[in-house]
Structure formats: C-alpha cells, structure tokens
C-alpha cells in the first residue's frame, strides 16, 4: 500500500487535537470490528451494526464504501503492507437474542478469498465455516467481547476519533486470531490481491450454533452474507451484498427488452 505522506500529516494533526477530547469507542453486541495486525501492532475499527451489512429483512442489494483507513494504517504500520493481515468479526451476544433477529450465540466472521481463481464481489469465493456447538460459539463470542472491550476501554492516545479506530500494541487481535473456529485465522494478506484486481477480499458469514433455534440457515455451514474488499492503493474498505433475486430478474428483463428491440430493428431494416 502506498499512501500520501501529506494526507497522513494532515490527518495526524487533526487526530492529535481529537485525542485530548476522546477516549474509547462505544460498542454493543451485533457490531462488526475490522482488525488489522502485523503480529505486534493492532488496529481495531468499529464498522457499525450487522444491520448495515446483513439486515434481518434480507440482503441489501448494493455495494458501498465502509470507510477510508489509509491514514490510520499508515500511522500504525508505515507505508509498507508487508506482513499485515486483516479480518472482520462480531457477535450477537451470549445471554440474549440479538436485535437483528439472529439467535443468541451468533458470530459473524470473514473468510479469505481463494485468490487463485477470479471472483466477483458479492459472490462467495471462500470456504464457509462449519456451524459449531453452542459451547464453541460461546467461546468465540468471549474472544469477540474482548475486542469490544478493547475498543471501549482505549485511552485517548490510542483512539482515532475521525475513523472510529483504536491502535494497540498488546496483541489482542493476534492473540484472538483463531476465535475458536476451525480455519478462522484471518490470514488474508493485504498485499495478496484478488486475481487481476487491486484489492484483497474476504467473505462475511453468519455462524449460528448447532441446536439453537431462530436461524433461517438450513445447512451445516455458516450463511454467506456478502464480501468485504480492501483496496491496496486507497485504503478504502467496501462491502458488496448478495444481489437479491429481484435484481437478477430486473437485469434479465432489461436484457430481454434490449434483445427484442434489436430484433425489431433488424426486421424493419429487412422490410425496407
């Protein structure tokens, strides 16, 4: 990643003024946390409620920018991205059902793309997680709660108010890297770009414990919710949801109308 030194200086100056007025970032369950680490330094970013990405009423048929984190990453890691890894995780809480309509114990977690094949944002290109036992997901959520606490308990000097981010050096993301889910290692390297693209990507999954009612998931795997992508040049994180069936129908209808119009035009030309 290459970022503007001038931009870093401007943001750093702005953030320095904000540090004295702010400490910690408020968090609640059902919020997602972006974590970036080089194994020592960790950047945690509260990127908002799961409702923004996988609402209870169904997927949002859109792609949108979550935020620009170039200045935060540069301040924490410098202008090199060597050795960085990133992932996103959240939970619905253990004691009560989530406001999003998800069962208690639900964990949201990303899985890195298979970068050896071309993929489309919003289309699954990674391995889903197995739905674990209630005890497994509860253990996962304890680890996630540690991230929430780190965000809310950060000191003013650790908090970047402009980006809802915290920079820590206590290895909290690195130590929680497995989150007690097999394969949940967040080994998606920022420098490992998607095939032919300038971003790295990871798919978001909803993981509901086996034996817990209240989920629409009918298989043994976690449910695919969409794709996060991090641009290696700009530092912009985006989310692309699963296109709704109605969108596919609309695209097909437009294509059909276009084909019919071309066919009519050719018929008119032949008659002339």
N, C-alpha and C positions, 0 to 999 in steps of 0.2 A: 504494500500500500504506500502510495506517495501522497502526502498531504501538504497543503500550503503552510509554510512557516509563518507567514503574515497572519493567516487565519488563526493559527494556534495562539499567536501572541495576543491578538485582539480578544479571543475568547478567554484566554487565561487571565487577561486584565479584568474582563467583565466578571469572571468567576471569582477572582480574588476578592472583589468587593462583596460578592454574594456570600462567600464563606463565613464572614463575620456575622451574617444575619440569619443563617440557617444551619441546622444540624439534623441529620437523619431525613429519611423519606418515609412518609406514611404508607403502610402496606396492609392489605387484608387478604383473606383467602380468595381464591379464584382469580388472582392476578398472576400474570406471567413475568418471569425475570429472565433477562438476557444476561448471560455470563460469558466473559472473555478472559482467558488466562494464558500466561506463558509458563505456568508452573510455580510462580512465586507471587507475582502481582496479579490481582484480580479486579476486573471492572464488572460491577453489577448494575443493571439498569432495569427499573420498573417500567415495563412497556404497556401496562394497563390491564383491564379486565379481560377475561377469556371471552366475554360477550362481544368484544370488538373483533374477535377472530373466529369464534365458533358459537354463535348465538343459539339459544335454546330453540328458536323458531326455524333453524336451518342455516345453511351456509350463506355467507354474504357473497353475491356474485360480482366480485370486484377485486382489483389489485390496488393497494395503496401503500404509501410510504409511512413507515412507523416512526422513523426519526433519522437524523444525520448525526453520527457519532464519531466523525473523523477527528475532531478536536479532542474529544475525551480519550480516544485510543492513542493518539499521538502523544498526549500529555502523560499517559500511563506507560506506554511501551516505546516511544520514539517513532521514527518514520519507517522502521522495519517491521514486517509482519512475521518474520521467521519464528517458528515455534509456537505461534498462537493457535488456540483452538476455541471454539465457541459453541454454545447451545442455548436452548430456551426450555424452562421448566416452570411448573406451577402446580398448585393443588387446591382441591375443593374443601379441604378441612377434614378432620377425623371425627369430631364429635357430632356434627350436624350436617344435613344436606346443604348443598350449595344453592345460592340464589339463582344460579344459571339453570337449575333444573337437573343438574347432574347428581349422581349418587354420592354419598359421603365416601371418602377414600379415593375419589377420582384423582388421578395425576395426569398432567399434560406434560409431554416430553418430546423433544425433537430427535429425529434420526437422520444421520448424514446421508446425502445423496450418493448413489452409485455413480461416481463421476467418470466411469469408463464407458458409459453409454449416454447418448444425448437424451435430455429430458425436457419437459415443458413445465413451467411454473403452474402450480395448482393441480398437477397430475402426479400421483405417487411414484417416486423413483428411489425408494429406500425400503429397508426391511422393517416391518411393523414389529412391535413388542408383543410377547405373549402376555395375556391377562394373568396376573399373578394372584396369589392368595391374598386374603384380607390382611394378614399379618405382614406380607411383603410390601403391599402398597402403603400400609400404615407406617412402616419403617421408612419408606421413600418419603412420605409426607413429613416425617420428623426432620429429615435432612432438608427438605424444601423450606420448612419453617425456620430452619437455621439461616437460610438466605434472607427470608423476610425480616428476621430479627437483625441481621447484619445491616440491611438497608435502613431500617427504622432506628437502629442504635448507633449509626455512624456519627462521628464528630463533625463539626463544621468544616474542619480542614480536609475531611475525606469526601465531602459532598459537593457535587457539581449541580447547582440548582437549575441551571439552564437546560440540562438534559436528563434530570431525574436519575442521575448516576452517582455511584459511590466507587472509589478506588481504595482497595485494601491490599495489605501485604501479609495477611495471616492465612493464606491458602484455603480460605473457606470454600471457594468453588472447586479448587483442585482436590481437596480432601473429600468433597461430597460427589466427586465426579461419577461414581458408579450409581449412586442413588438407589442401591439395592435392586436394580432392574438389570437383568442379564443383557449385556450389549449396550447399555446406556452409558457410553464412555465419552461422548461429546468429542470425538477425535476428528471432527470436520475442520481441517486446516483452512484458515482464511486464505492462504496462498494457493490452496488446491482448488482451482477454479472449475466450474462446471464445463463440460466439453464444449469448446468453441465459444465460451462466454467470459464475461469479465466479473462474474460473481461466484461465490460459493453458496450452496443451498442445503437446507435441512427441512424435512417434512415434520409437521406437527401432528401428534397423535393424542387421543383421549384414551386413557387406560383406566378401566373400571375393574375393581377386584372381582374375581370369580365368586359367585354366590351372593352378590349384592344386587338387589333389585333396583329398578329405576333407571336403567340404561336401555337405549334402543339398539345397542350392539348385540348382534346375534351370533357372532363367531368367537373363536378362542383368541383372536388377535385384537389389539387395540384399534380404535377407529381413526382413520386418516381424516384430518381436518383442513389441510392446506399446506402451503410451502412458504417458509421464510427464506429470503436471499439477502446476502450481504455483499454490496458492491465493493470490489477491491480497490477501486480508484477514488470513489467519492465518500465511502464510509456510510452510505445510506442503507438502512435495513428496510426491506419491503415485505409485505405479506400478500400472497395470492391465494384466494379461497378456491374451493372446488366449484366449478361452474354449475349452476343449477340446471336441472333438466330443461326448464323453460328457456334458458339461454341457448342450449343446443337446438331446441325446436325453432327458436327465432332465427338462428343462423341458417338452419336448413330451409326455413320459409323464404328468407331473403335470397338464398342461392337458387331456390326453385323459381322464384319470380324473375330473377335475372336470366336464368336459362330460358324461361318461357318468352321473355321479351326478345332475346337474341333470336330465338326460333321464329317468332312472328316477323321480325325484321327481315330475316332471310327469305321467308315466304313471300313477303311483299316485294322484295327485290326480284325474285324469280317471276312473279306475275307481271312486273313492269317490263 
